[in-house]
Amino acid sequence: MTSTTDSKTTTTIDSQRFGRAAARAAQWHATQKRKGSETPYLSHLLGVASLVLEDGGDEDQAIAALLHDAAEDAGGERILTLITQEFGERVASIVRACSDSLTEDAEVKAPWRERKEDAIVHLRESPDEVLVVAAADKLHNLRTTVVDHAAIGDEVWERFKTGREGFLWYHEQLHELFAERIPASRSVAAMAEGLEVLRSG
């Protein structure tokens, strides 16, 4: 929910609804860790939700940020149905748009490059409200990689199937898309900074 006071738009969060979404995220990603670390995956989901709110996103977008990987990682269409029932069609549609695979078994997916190319095409056709969530997701991944690269150097690229080249290709393609479609987003400028650090590192 948004309200306007003195020409500034603020977002009001229903703590119970947001809390239910956070609990669902914790449930669906309970055993997952961030790549190459023992950090609970929930840290990423909370980080993305924070970035969405800082970028002016509303409650539905923040909840979609918490759940943006749930369908992709925890059951595909079955999870999307649950998200629709619990949080509404708008949240579910954003989650769907942010998913590059909806197979029930998260281990059975199309090849990485094929999925990412399809995801870029799909995001080009998605509304801005989706792009705000997607940009926050990619920014959080970039920031984590920048910090880890500073700590362990090029060893960080071993976490990614396509290494440094694939990681940079994908994030550069998305940054170009976000810069064109949502240029005022805080995430766009921050992504540019992160990419510059990784290119020169």
C-alpha positions in Angstrom: 0.0 0.0 0.0 1.3 3.5 -0.8 0.4 6.9 0.5 1.4 10.3 -0.6 2.5 13.0 1.9 4.1 16.3 1.0 4.7 15.0 -2.6 6.7 12.0 -1.3 5.4 8.5 -1.8 5.8 6.2 1.1 5.1 2.5 1.3 3.1 1.0 4.2 3.7 -2.7 4.9 1.1 -5.1 6.4 3.4 -6.7 8.9 1.3 -9.9 9.2 1.2 -10.4 5.4 4.9 -9.6 5.0 5.7 -11.8 7.9 3.8 -14.7 6.4 5.8 -14.2 3.1 9.1 -14.2 5.0 8.0 -17.4 6.9 7.1 -19.0 3.6 10.5 -18.0 2.1 12.3 -19.5 5.1 10.3 -22.7 4.8 10.8 -23.1 1.0 14.5 -22.3 1.1 15.3 -23.8 4.6 18.2 -26.0 3.5 19.7 -23.8 0.9 23.0 -21.8 1.2 24.5 -19.0 -0.8 26.9 -20.3 -3.5 30.3 -21.1 -2.0 29.4 -20.3 1.5 27.4 -21.4 4.6 25.3 -18.3 4.5 21.5 -19.2 4.6 19.9 -18.4 1.3 17.2 -16.4 3.1 19.8 -13.6 3.5 19.6 -13.1 -0.3 15.8 -13.0 -0.3 15.7 -10.5 2.6 18.4 -8.4 0.9 16.4 -8.2 -2.4 13.2 -7.2 -0.5 15.2 -4.5 1.2 16.5 -3.2 -2.1 13.0 -3.2 -3.6 11.6 -1.1 -0.8 14.5 1.3 -1.0 13.8 1.7 -4.7 10.2 2.7 -4.0 8.6 -0.7 -4.5 5.3 -1.5 -2.8 4.2 -4.3 -0.5 3.4 -6.7 -3.3 6.7 -6.1 -4.9 8.5 -6.6 -1.6 6.7 -9.9 -1.0 7.5 -11.0 -4.5 11.1 -10.2 -3.8 11.0 -12.5 -0.8 9.4 -15.3 -2.9 11.1 -14.6 -6.3 13.1 -17.9 -6.3 10.5 -20.1 -4.6 8.8 -21.4 -7.8 12.2 -21.9 -9.6 13.8 -23.7 -6.6 11.0 -25.3 -4.7 8.3 -26.8 -7.0 7.5 -24.8 -10.1 3.8 -24.3 -10.9 2.7 -26.0 -7.7 4.4 -23.2 -5.7 3.1 -20.5 -7.9 -0.4 -21.8 -7.2 0.2 -21.6 -3.5 1.6 -18.0 -3.9 -1.5 -17.0 -5.8 -3.7 -18.4 -3.1 -1.8 -16.8 -0.2 -0.6 -13.5 -1.6 -2.6 -12.9 -4.8 -2.2 -13.0 -8.5 -0.1 -9.8 -8.7 2.6 -11.3 -6.5 2.5 -14.6 -8.3 2.8 -12.9 -11.7 5.9 -11.0 -10.6 7.4 -14.2 -9.2 6.7 -16.0 -12.5 8.3 -13.3 -14.5 11.5 -13.5 -12.3 11.8 -17.3 -12.7 13.9 -18.7 -15.5 12.7 -22.3 -14.9 9.4 -23.7 -13.5 10.2 -27.4 -13.5 8.9 -29.2 -10.4 12.4 -30.7 -9.9 14.8 -27.8 -9.6 17.6 -30.1 -10.6 16.1 -30.7 -14.1 16.5 -27.5 -16.1 17.4 -26.4 -19.6 21.0 -25.5 -20.2 22.2 -22.3 -18.4 22.8 -20.2 -21.5 19.4 -21.1 -23.0 17.6 -20.3 -19.8 19.3 -16.9 -19.4 18.8 -15.9 -23.0 15.1 -16.8 -22.6 14.9 -14.9 -19.3 16.3 -11.7 -21.0 13.8 -11.9 -23.8 10.9 -12.4 -21.3 12.0 -9.5 -19.1 12.1 -7.2 -22.1 8.4 -7.9 -22.4 7.6 -7.6 -18.7 6.1 -4.5 -16.9 8.3 -2.1 -15.0 7.0 -3.5 -11.6 8.7 -6.8 -12.5 11.9 -5.1 -13.5 12.3 -3.3 -10.2 12.3 -6.7 -8.4 14.5 -8.4 -11.0 17.0 -5.5 -10.8 17.2 -5.7 -7.1 17.8 -9.5 -7.4 20.7 -9.0 -9.8 22.1 -6.1 -7.8 22.2 -8.2 -4.6 24.0 -11.0 -6.5 26.5 -8.5 -7.9 27.2 -6.9 -4.5 27.8 -10.2 -2.9 30.2 -11.2 -5.7 32.1 -8.0 -5.5 32.6 -8.4 -1.7 33.6 -12.1 -2.1 35.9 -11.3 -5.0 37.7 -8.7 -2.8 38.1 -11.4 -0.1 39.1 -14.5 -2.1 40.0 -13.2 -5.6 39.3 -15.1 -8.8 38.4 -18.2 -6.8 35.0 -16.7 -6.6 34.4 -17.5 -10.3 34.6 -21.2 -9.5 31.1 -21.0 -8.0 29.6 -20.3 -11.3 29.2 -22.9 -14.1 30.1 -20.4 -16.8 32.8 -18.6 -14.7 33.6 -14.9 -14.9 32.7 -14.6 -18.6 29.2 -15.9 -18.2 28.5 -14.1 -15.0 29.5 -10.7 -16.5 27.8 -11.4 -19.9 24.4 -12.1 -18.1 24.6 -9.2 -15.7 25.8 -6.7 -18.4 22.9 -7.7 -20.6 20.4 -7.2 -17.8 21.9 -3.9 -16.8 21.5 -2.6 -20.3 17.9 -3.6 -20.2 17.2 -2.1 -16.8 19.0 1.1 -17.8 16.8 1.5 -20.8 13.5 0.6 -19.1 13.8 1.8 -15.5 16.6 4.4 -15.6 15.5 6.1 -12.4 15.9 2.9 -10.4 18.5 3.0 -7.7 19.5 -0.5 -8.7 20.6 0.6 -12.2 23.4 2.9 -11.0 24.5 0.5 -8.3 24.7 -2.3 -10.9 26.9 -0.2 -13.1 29.3 0.4 -10.2 29.5 -3.3 -9.3 30.1 -4.4 -12.9 32.9 -1.8 -13.3 34.6 -3.2 -10.2 34.3 -6.8 -11.4 35.5 -6.0 -15.0 38.6 -4.3 -13.6 39.3 -6.8 -10.9 
